[in-house]
Each structure stands twice: as structure tokens, then as C-alpha cells.
Amino acid sequence: MKRTICFNLMVLIFLTFFVSSLLSEEGMLPLSEIHKLDLKSKGFLLDAKELYNPDGVSLIDGIINLSGCTASFVSKEGLMLTNYHCAFRAIQSVTTKEQDYMQNGFSALDRTEEVQAKGYTVRINESYKDVSKEVLSVVNKKMTYAQRTRAIEKKMKEIEVRIEKKNPGKRAEVAEMFAGKTYVLFVSRYLKDVRLVYAPPRSIGEYGGEIDNWMWPRHTGDFAFMRAYVAPDGSTADYSPDNVPFHPKRFLKVAPQGVKTEDFVFILGYPGHTHRHKTSYFLSFEEEVRMPYVVGLYSWMIDLKEKMSEQDRSITIKLAPSLKGLWNTMKRYNGQLKGLKGLKLAKKREEQEKALQKFIDSDPKLKKKYSSLLEKIKKVYDEKRKNAAYELTLTYLLSGRRSSTLLGTAFTVVEASIERKKKDTERESDYMDRNFDRTKKWMMLGLGNYYEPADKAVLKELLMRAVSFKGEHQIPAVTNLIKDKNPEKAIDAFLEKAYKETTLSDSKVVTGLFNKTTQQLEAMDDPFIVLARSFYPTYLKQKEYQKQQKGILDELSAQLIDVKKQFIGKEFIPDANSTLRLTFGRIRGYSPRDAVYMHPFTTLAGVIEKNSGIHPFNVPQKLMNLSRTKDFGPFKHPELKDVPVCMLYNMDTTGGNSGSPVLNAKGELVGLNFDRVFEATINDYAWDEAYSRSIGVDIRYILWFLQKFSGADYLLKEMEVK
């Protein structure tokens, strides 16, 4: 009897916790769920078809995936509003010491002055379709787990290629919704000519810098404008002076009156990845292994690059994108680590899993099918722990994105020569015909910010870490460099010679290398090409191992979803995965600790209050003058008697939601999402109304700044703001 009562109590605890987290996850609603909602009862003054109408025009036609961020059309001429930090790479790429757009801002007075935003693309979702049956049809029980992974990946690619051939100018993406279980095909209009229109000075767009990043109160004008272009006939085209502005089916109406506390708001956007259905073993691995490694490495890189940035403005400009990304990730991870520890999230999920295991063991049929499920998942993560330092170091050595540009470039060239010989759908995604031009463009953009002293120092650090690996984790490419009893001395000697002799810092040389065969590359004596080739066998072995692990986890995760649904007796929402989602809530403050309440609006007065005249709190004199004269125009908050700058709301957002439009109940633009509070960095793993708050720029600050500070009335006119 006591045993039954105990079991029932555990089930009740699990259901209470699990169902409450499902309710909070309604902030990550995929398109398939929108029509199931009673929107009016939630606070919407729109019906479902006004949000998403596959057979007509709806709000979603005005929402954009902008190279990993979100943006929205705000005029019939393809004008897009997004975050300053989303447009930062475009701003930085055209900045020089002589023409410092980062420091002074950028404003194109007419279309001829708009500059190309290299590497940026636009995707506008047009349709979605469940293709799970087709994707999983290629799986059979005789396959190894690595073969299973490859078969699924190949089928996803085949679907994407087939759809794109039938629909020129469209982009197809098969997204994994529940790992190993459900797959959805999204088809989007795809635009490749994006241009920078307007950006405020960095002292506004990044006001508060890394000190205020992920914090509240916030006073950052994190906004910028870009424009999408197409060929004169309306088709998708690469950049050309002959192209014309894209005319979207729908653009968002601006509500210059803004919102007030407790007003209903919602967001349509492209949140990155959440992990709310993952096990306690995943959470423990993140908390104890992966994130501490990344935080340690990034902290070292930040210290290195910040010191180098102090030497010269041109170096500051080159290293700015890298530092921005490093800081953002490191601070977010620190917040997530604090949240994971403080909430004891892994322990709570472990308790849920104990209740789930009891549920499984209580039913003979379930026990036969799922009794060892959780133990098998645990075994995978035990294995991942043993290999973590090796895997992470190898990944950062070869990626180039956050580590060595030259080794990353060399490795991409070497891998491309091998992959491009394969059938298109059997290649790694970056080297498929549909992606290869973009891969090369991204690499060239990275070379544009190459700074040898930083590149050399980072590569040395990673090679020194790799030297310590022994036994099965020993990396031949690294040990072959050590021809001296002193590993550091040997690596220093190699790097000195390699950076002196290589030609890979020249983009023209690299462009030519993509035309070479594997055999021709093998005949080259460029030190980085040679090093990349020597790394390749180790990389192949590790890639096969990772596909094997994914195959195991995908199969187990699919089973876990099935048994969880039986346990709670209902369907639930898949984790965010960079596909279009809906979230909704209220303009609302919060209390992060005892006796402290965070109000949901900051004001222009707060910007001035923080001013020290020293970066990152250096207010332009013109802004101070405007504040002093209280020239607020129609953009004054009626209760605060000031221009509102930023606002808080209890919506569920994550990375990728940057640049998402904040919309009122009528679907009008009232703000621009750009961040979360420090406590809400844990949103990727768990959401709670008590502390999960997101931050947006108030539309009134954007409009006021454009008009009063920049004199950009032409933008207000284009957005039809009167």
C-alpha cells in the first residue's frame, strides 16, 4: 500500500512539474499549432488566418529569417527592421579608420547610397509539410547507427534538392522537430541581395556594451535597417546595381503610440535551439563538461583579443565581430551555468526520470520495450564525457569560425576537394551545390577580418591543448609537429615558419584553391594545407563516431518522446530548432530577488543617468542636448513623461529571436526583441514566468531617434508613420 502511495505521489510530482513546463513552452508554438489555439482568449485581436494563411496573405509574410536572426518588412519597398547586432557584420565590413561607420553610424539618404551586406540572405516562409514518413522510410534494422544517421541526412537532402529544382528562387529545408521521429519540410522565398540602409552609432546600438549585455535595466538602441533586392523581373538574384527593391506580400504596420504595462504582446520569429525535452544526463554534461570548457577557452580568447584591440583602431575594427560573438556566448553560458546550478535543474529532471522509470516498470508491455531506455541514454553521455576535451579541442582546431582562420580555411579547401567528388546528396551539407557558394562567401568574409598575431596565438593555444592527449585520443597531426623535447618550443617553431610561408591570407589565392583537385592539393607545400591534410584522417574517424552517437541518441530520443506522451496522456511541443514559432505574453516587470522589483520600461533619462563619457557609456552630445530640451514629440510615454527606451515582457524567446518584431494585439509593431535578462539565459533549458523576461527596444525610441537625432524622416515616411 505504501509503495503504491509513493509511486502515485512521484507520478503526481512529475506530472505537475512536466505539465507546468509544457504550458510555459507554449511560447515556442510551431506553425502547425497556431490554428489549434483559441487566440481571442489569449489576448489576440486577430484570428489564426491573419497570423498564418497558407492560401493567402498573413502576418507571417512580413516576417524574415535574416541569416540566423529575425527581421520584419516595414515598408512596401523591402525595408527591413532588425537588431544592430544582427546587422553588425555588415556595418563592420564597410568600416575603415577613415570612414568609421561603427563609431559614427550609417545612413543612406537614397537607394544609391545603400551598401551591399555581403553574406546576408533573406528567407520568407511560404509553406510547411510533414515529411516524417518519407524521411524515415530509408531506415532499416540492419543498419549501423552511423548508417542510419547518414541515410536520414541523405533523404533530407534529396527532398530539399528536389523541391528547389521544382521551385527556382525558393529555399527548402527539412527540419528535425523531434529527433529521430518527426521531420517537417519548410519552403521559403529566398533573396540574396541585402543592403545596409541605416545604423545608429555604436554608442547607441551597443550602449552599455558587455557590462549591460543580458542585464536589466537596459538602455540599448539595438536596431538597424536593411533592404532586400531582387532582379528587375522580380526573381531572386545576387547583388547587382541593376536590382530593384523587393515588394513583400505584407509589411508590418508601425504603432507609434507603443504599449503600456500589462498590454498583450506577441512575437513571430525564428528562435534557435532549446533543450527542454533532453534528459538529466544531457543537462549534467552541459553543466559540468561542455559549457565550462567553452567559457574557459572564450575567456582566454577575449582577454587576448581585447588587449590587441587597444593597439590600433584598424585592429579594433578587424577583431570586433569575433569579440562580439565571444563575449555574447561567454556571458550567456555563465548565466546558464548559474541557472542550472541554482535551480538544480539536472537533479529535478533526474527525479522526473525516476517517476517515468517507475511508470515504465509498472506495466509489463512498457517494461519490455522501454525498461533500459534511460540507462542506454546515460551510457551515451558517459561516453561523451570521456571524449569531451578531445572532441571540443578538435572541433575548435578545425572550424576556423572562432579559432584559427588560416587552419579553418585550409581545412575547408581540403575537405571541399574530397566532398565535391561525391554525388551531391552524399556530400556534407556545406559542399552541396545549393550551399557551396555560400560556404565560400562566408570563408572570404572571415579572411577579411584576419589578423595574424591573434590567429597565431589562438592556434598555439589549441595545439598546446591537443599535445596533452594520449592513447586513443592522440592526434598524429599534432604529435608529428613535436620534433623537440619541449612541445611549446616545437610548436612555436612550426607556427613561425608556417605563418611566414603560407599564402592563405590572400583571398585570391584561396579562391583559386577551390578549383584544385585533391591530388593537386596533396602536391602543395603550403604549411596550412599540409597540416589540414594531416588532420583529415582524425577528423573522418571522429565524424563517423559522432554520426554513430547521433544515430543512437535519435532512436532513443524518439522512444523517450513516445513513452512520455503515454505517461502524461497528451501531445507536447517540440524544442525550438530555428523554424518559425509564435510566442505571446504581457509587458511585465519581475522581481529577481528579495525586495527588488524591475519595472518594465527604461527611459531616455536613464540613458543620460548612466553616461560616463567613457565606452560603453558614452552618450553622444547631441542626444544629451535633446534630452535636456525634452524634445520628445509624439513619442513620449504618457505615464513616464519621457521617451521609453527598452521594455520587458514575459514571452518565451531564445537565440535567433534577435530582431523579432514585438507586436500588439492587433499585429502592429511596438518594439524589437534583442535580448533576455540574465536570469532568463536558462530559457534554453527551462522557462518560468517568475524570472523569464525578454528585452526589446521600444518602437517610440527607434522613431524618436530616427527623427530627432538622425533627421531620418525619410524612413518614417517610408514606414508610413505620421
N, C-alpha and C positions, 0 to 999 in steps of 0.2 A: 504493500500500500504506500509506504513512504517513498519507495523507489518510483512508483507511478506519479506521486505528487511532485517529486523532484524533477522528473522528466517533463511533466506538464509545465512546471514553473520555468524551466530552461527554454522550452518552446515558446512560452509567453514572452519571456525576456527577449528572445531572438526576434520574434515577430514584431514586438513593439519597436525595437531598435531598427529592424530591417525595413518595416513599412514606413516608419518616420523618415528614413533616409530615402526611400522611394518617392515619398511626397515631395521632399526637397529637390529631388532630381528632376522634377517637372520643369525645371529651368533649362534642361537640355533636351527639349522636345524635338524629335526629328520631324520632317515634313509629313510623314505618314500618320503622325498623332494629332496634327492640328485640327483636322475635321472631326476628331472624337471629343474635343473639348467643348464645354458649354462656355463659350467666350464671354458672353454677357455677364454671367455670374462671377467671372474672374475680374471684371472691370473694363473689358474691351467695349468700345462703341463701334466696332466693326464686326462683320461676320467672317466666317472662315474663308470664304471665297475672295474676300477683299484682301486677306493676308496671302493666300496662295490659291491660284486658279490655273490649273494646268491647261485649260481650254480658253483662257482669256488673259487679260492684263490684271496684275495684282501688285501689292507692295513688294513682293519678292523680286519683281522685275527691276526694282530700283536698288537692290542690294548686291554688292560685288565682293567677290574674293579677289583681293589685290595682293598677289604674290605672298600669300600666307597671312596677311592682315584682312580686315574687313573694311569696306568703304561703301559709300552710297552716292547715287547720282542726285545732284541737287539743281540741275537745270536741264532743259531740253537739248542743250549743246554739249552733252557729255561731261560736264563739270562734275568732279568727284570730291567729296569731303572725306578726309581720313585723318589719322594722327600725324603729328610732326615726326614722331619716332618711326612711323611706318614709311614716311617719305624721306627719312634722314639720309639713306644711302644715295638717293637722287640728288639731294641738296649737297652732300659732301662730295659727290663725284664731279660736280661743276665748280667747286670751291677752289680757289687758289689764294696765295698770300695777297695777290694784287686785287682779286675780285672775291672778297670773303663773304659769300652768301650765308655761311654758317653763322658768322658773327652779326652780319647786318640784315639778314633776311633776304627774301627774293620776291619780286613782284613783277609779273609780266603785264604790261599795260594793254597789250593787244596780242592776238594769236601768234604774230610773227616773233614775239619775244619769249614764247613758251619754249622750254628746252627739253630735249629728249631725256626721259627717265630710263636709262639703259637697264635691261634685265627685268623690268616690271611687266607684268601681264595682268589682264582682267578676265575673270570668269563670271558669267551671269547664268545662274542655274535656270534651266528650261524644263527639265523633266527628271523623274526618277522611276526606277523599276526594280523589283526584287528579282535577282538572278541567282539566288542561292542554289536552286536545283541544278541549273546548268553548270555552275562553278564546281559543285561537289560531285557531279556526275563522273568526274575523271578520277575519283579516289577509289581504290580497291584495297582489300585487306592484305594482299600480297606485298604491297609497297612498304619500303622502309619509311621512317618518319621524314627523312630528308627528301625522299622521292615524293612523298605526299605533299610536302611544302612546295616543291618545285612544280608539281602537276597543277596545284591550285593557282600558283602565281602565273603559270603559263596560260591557263584558261582565262584568268582575269585579263591578261594582256591581249589574248586573242579577241575577247569581247570588245575591249577598248579600240583595238585596231579596226575591227570590223565596222563598228559604229562610226568611227571617224572617217573611214573611206566612203561610207554611205552619206555622210553629212559634212562636207567640206566647211571649214571655218568653225566647226564645233570641237569641243574637248570632252572626251568620255573618261570617266573614272569609275572603276568598280571599287567600292569601299567596303571593308570588312566591318560589319556592325557588331555582331557577337562572334568572337574569334572561333574559327573552325565550324561555324554554324550558319550565319546569315550574311549575305552579300547583296549590296544594292548598287545598281548602275545609275550614275548621275550624268546627265548630258548638259553641257553648258555652252553658251556663246563664248567664243574665245577671241580676245583682242590683244594685239602685240605692240601697238604703238601707243605708249603712255607718255605724257609730258607734264613737267612741273609747271604750275601756274602761280602759286603763291605759298610762301612760308614765312612765318614771323622770325624775328631774330632769335638765336638760340637762347638768349637770356629770358625770352618769353616761352618759347616752345619746350624748353627744358628747365624752366625756373625751379630752383630747389635741387636740381641735379640728382646725384645719387644719395644725398642726405635725405631728401624728401621722397625718393622713389619707394613705392609700396607703403607710403605713410599717409596719415591724415592728422591735422588739416593739410590740404594741398592747394597750391595756387599756380598750377602749371597750365599754360595756354597750349596744350598739346594738340594742335590742329594744323592742317595744311590742305591745299587744294591742288588737284591734278586733273588732267583731262584725257579722255580716251579718244583715239582717232581711228578711222578706217579709210580704205581706198575710196576714191570718188564714186564708185559704183555701190558702195556700202559693204563690200566684202572685207574680211579680215586681211590685214597687210602689215608687213614690217614697216618700220619708220621710213617715212618719205615726206619731203617738203610738199608734195602734191596731195597728201592725205587731207581728209576733212573731218571735223568733229563727228563723233558717233552720236546718233539720236536714239536714246533709250526708249523703250516702250513706256516706261514710267520713271518719273523722278519725284523725290520727296518734297513735300511742301514744308517750308520752314515756319515754325510758330514762334515769332519773335517775342511773344509775351512770356514764354518759358513755362515753368511749373513751380509749384509750392510744396511744402512739406505734406506728406501723405498722399500726394497725387499718384494715380496709377500710371505706370510706365512699362514699356516692353522693348525688347531688343530682338532683331533678326540678324544673325551673324554666323561666323564660321569659327566656333571655339575649337581649340587644338585638341589635346588628349586628356581625358580624365581616367581615373583608375579606381572607380568606386565598386566595381564588381570583382576586383582582384582579391586574392587570399591574404591571410596574415603573413604567409611566407614571402610574398612579394613585398608587402609593406615593411617587414623586418629587413629584407635585403636592401630596399631603398634607404631606410633609416640608418642602418648600421654599416653598409658597404658602399653602394654606388654614389649616393649624394655626398658623403664625407670625402670620397676620393675627388669628385669634381670640384667641390668647394676648396679643397686644399690646392689643387692644381690651378684653378682660376684665381685664387687669392695671390698666388705667386706670380702669375702672368700679369695681373692688374698692377701689382707693385712694380714689376719690371717696366711695363709699358707707360705707366704714369710718370715714372722718373725720366724715361726717354722723351716723353711728350713735353717736358719742361724745357728742353734744349732749344727748340726752334718751332715757329708756327707751322712750317711746312710738315714737320714730323707730327705735330699735334693733329693736323688735318688727316694725314695718312693713317694714323693709329686710332682715330676717333670711332669708326664703325666697330672695330674689334673691341675696344674698351667698352663701348656702349653695350654690346652683347654680353661680354664677360661680366660686367657689373650687374646687369639685369638678372642673369641666371644665378650668379652667386648670392645676391640678396634674396631672391625668391627661394632658393634652396635653403638658405639659413632660416627663413620664415617657415618653410615647410618642415624642416627638421625640428624647429621649436614646437610647431603644432603637433607633429607626430609624437614627440616625447611628452608634451604637456597633456594631450588628450589620451595618451596611451592607446592610440588607435590600433596598433598591431595586436595588443592584448585584447581589446574589445572585439576585434574581428576573430581572434582565436576562440573567444567564448561563444561567438555565433557559430563557429565551425564545430565546436563541441556539441552544441544543440542540434546542428544539422546531422552530425555523425550519429547521434542518438536516434534521430528520426529515421535515418537510413537503416540502422541496426534493428529497429523495432518492426520492420516489415521484411519478411523473408525474400520477396521479389527484389525489393530495393537493395537489400543487403547483398544479394547475389551479384547484382550489377554494379553497385557503387561502393561497396564496403571499403575498398582500398584506394578510392579516388583521391581523398585528401592526402593520404600518405605518399601516393605517387607524385602529386604536385610538390610536396615537401622535398622529395628526393631530387627533383629537378633543381630546386633553389639551393639545396645543399651543394649540388654540383656547381652551380653558378657562383656560389661563394668561394669555392676553391680556386676558380679560374678568373675571378673578377679583376684583380690587379693586372693580370696578363692581358685579358680581353680589352680592358679600358685603355691600357697603355698602347696596345697595338692599334686600336681604333683611332686614338688621337695622333699617333705617329703618321698614319696614312691618310687621314681625312683632309688635312690642309685648311679646312674652314676656320678652325680656331687654333691651329698649331703652326706647322711649317708650310708656308705657301709653296716653296720650291719642291719639297718632297711630295706634297699633295698633288702638285701639278705633274710631276714626273710619274707618279703612280697612276694618275688618271690617263695619261698618254699611253702608258704601258698596258693598262687594263683595256683601254679602248681598242688597241690594236688586236687584242685577243678576242674581245667580245664582239667586235664588229664583223668578224669572220663567221659568226654563228647566224642561224636563222633568226629573224627579227624578234619573234616572241620568245625565243630561248635566251636572249641576252638579258643581262641585268638592266633594270629599267632605265638608268641614266644613259645607256648606249643604244636604246631603241631609236629607230628613225624619227619617231614622234617627239623624242626628248633630247636628241643628241645636240642639236643646235643650241638649245637652252643650257645644256651642260657645259658646252664650250664657252658660251657667253658669261656664265657665272664664274668660270675659271679665269677668264680675261679680266673680269671686274676685280677679282681677288688679286691678280697680278698688278692692277693699277694702284693698290694700296701696299704693295710690297716694300718693306723697309728691312734691309739686310741685318743690321745689328739685332733687331727684335727677333727676326726669323731664326738667326743663328743661335741665339740664347735659348729660345723655346725648343728647338730641335736638340740642342745639347742636353737640356733637362730631361726630355723624353728618352733619349738614347741612354743617359745615365740610369734612368729608372729601369730600362729594358735590360741593361747589363746584369742586373741582380737576379734575373730569372734563371733558374737552374732546372735540370732534369727535363721533363716533358714540355716545360714552358720555355726552355732555352730557345732563343731566336738566332738561327745561324747567320742571318744578315747582320746582326749586331756583333756576335762573337767574332765574326770574320774581320771586323774593324779593329779588334783589340790585338795589336801586334806588339804590345808593350805590357810589362807587369803592372803598370799604372794605367787603369782603364780611362781615367779622366784625361791623362796626357795623350793617350792614343786617339780618343775622340776629338780632342782639341786639334790635333794634327790633321785628322781627316777633314774636319769642318773647315779649317783654314785653307786647305788645298781645294776642297770641293767648291766653296763659295768663290774662290779665285778663278777656277777653271770653267765653271758652268756658264751656259748661255741661256738658261731657262728663265732668267728675269726679263728677257726680251720677248714681248708678246708676239712679234713677227716670227721669231724662231719657233715658239710653241705652236703657233698656227700651222706652220709647215710640218711639224712633227705628227700632226693628226693625219697626214697623208702618207706616213711611212708604215710599212708592214712590220710585223713582229720581228722578222729576220733582220730588217734594216735597223730597227732599234737595238737589237742584240749586237750589232756591229758597231754601235756608237760607244764612245768612251766618256760621254758626259757623266761626271760623278753621280749626279742625282738619278739619271736614267739607270745607271748600273746598280745603284742602291735600291731603286724601286723594283728592278727585275729580281734582285736577290731576296726581297721581301715577299715576292709574289707567291712562291710555294707555301710559305707560312700562312699567308692571307687565305689562300684557297682551302687549306686544311681547316682554318678557323671558320671560314664561311660555311663549309659543309657541316661543321659541328653546330653552328648557330641555326642552320636550317633544320637539323635534326631536333634540336631543342624546341624550336618553334612548332614543328610537327607534333611533338609530344604534348606540349602545352595547349596547342589548338584543340587537339582531340579531347584532352582532359577538361579544358575550359568549357567546351560545348556540353560535355556531360554534367559539369557543375551547374551550368545555367538550367539544364533540364530538371535536375533534382531540386534546385532551389525553387523553381516555379511550382513543382509539386508540393514543396514544403509550405510555401506561403499562399498557394492557391490562386495566383494571378500572374499576369504578364508584367514585365517591367522594362524600363527604357535602357537602350544600350549606352555605354560610355560615349562621351564626345570623341570624335575622330576627324575633325576638320571638315565635316559636312555641315550643311546649313541647319541651324537649330533656332528654336524660339525659347526665350526666357521672359518672365514678367514679374513685376513686383511693385514696390512703392518707394517714393522718395522718403528716406527714413534714416535717422541717425542711429547710434548704438552706444552701448556702454562697455568699453573694453576691460575695465577693471573697476574696483570699488570706488564709488563717489566721483567717477569721471563719466561725463556724457559728451559724445561727439555730435555736434549739430550738423545737419545735412547740407549746409551751404557755407562756402567761404566767399569772401568779397574782395573787391579791389583794395579796400582799406587794409586787408590782411596782407596783400602783396607788398604794399608800402611798409607795413609794420615789420616784415621780415627783411627788408632791404638793408644790406650792409655795405653795398658798393663793391663787394668782392664776390667773384664767381663762387658758387652758383646763385647767389642772392644779389645780383647786380641789376637793379631796375633802370631801364633807360630813362634819362632825364625827362624826355617828352611825356612818358607815362606818369611820372611824378607830378608834372605840371597839370596834366589832365585830371588827375585825382584831386589835386588841390583846388582846382576851379569847380569840381563836381559837375563837369560837363558830361552828364550821363545820358542825355537824350531820352529816347523811349525805352531804354534798356535797363532801367532801374528796377530793382526788386521792390514791390510796393511795401513790404514789411521791413526789409533790411535797409531801405533807403540808400542803396548802393548797388553797383553792378555786381551781380553774383558771378564768381569765377569758376568754382568747381562744385560738384554736388555728389551726394551719396545716395545709393539705392540698394535694396536688398535682393537684387537679381543675381542669378547664378551665372557667373562668367568665368572664363579662363583664358589662357593664351590663345591668340587667334581672334578673340573678340575685340582686340585693339582696333579702333576705328569704326566699331559698330555704331550705327545711329541709335540714340536713345529717343524713343517715340512716345507721344502721349496716347491717351485712349482712342483718339481719332486717327492715329497713324501719322501725326505731324512731328517733324524733327524738333526736339527740345534740347538735345545735348549730344555729346560724342564720347563714347566709352573709351577709357585708356588705361585703367589700372584697377588694382584691388587694394584694400587696406592690408597691413602686414599680417593681421590675424587671419585674413581670408586667403593667404597664399596656400593654405591647406585645402582649398576648394578642389584641387585636383584629386584629392583622396576622400574628402568628406565635406559636406556643406551643412551649415547650421544657421538658422535665421538670427540667432543671438549675436553672432560675430561676423558672418559673411557679408561684407559690403563691398560693392564695386564703386569706382570713381569715374566720373565723366566731366568733361568741360561743359559748362552751361552755354547754351546757344547764345544767350544775351552777351556773354563776354566775347565770344567769337565775332558777333555782329558789331558790337561796340568797338572792339579793337580794329576791325577792318575799316570802319567808318572814321573813327576819331583819331586813331594812331596812324594808320597807314593811308588814309584817304582813298581807300579802295572801294568807293561807292559803286564802281562798275561791277564788282562781284555781287553786292547786294541787289543791284538792279537785275543782274542775270538770274539770281535766285528768286526774283520777283518779291523781294522784301520791300515793303513800302514804309 
